[in-house]
């Protein structure tokens, strides 16, 4: 993440994780002097809820900022996700305001990411 601001958090895969994740992201963007977009909370909650539902013990959330956009990546750390890879996840992220998004299953778990435009 050279030449960009970034942060990462590890959270227990619990029902409260999406709210905690949003609080962390909102706080970090504020610390960086950036204004979060209106739909950011829904995007973060959807990302984290998706990987929490995979059934692992913890999840991680990564945030990077560059050129008035934020990249958010949630990772399940669970090799056998409880949910299939589903286009509905991506459709919902787009509805919530993601400029782009994607998901990938790896040997180490599911990655779900979204790029959101930050307020100027």
Secondary structure, 3 states (H helix, E strand, C coil): CCCCEEEEEEEECCCCHHHHHHHHHHHHHHHCCCECCCCHHHHHHHHHHHHHCCCCCEEEEEEEEECCEEEEEEECCCCCCCCCCCHHHHHHHHHCCCCEEEEEEECCEEEEEEEEECEC
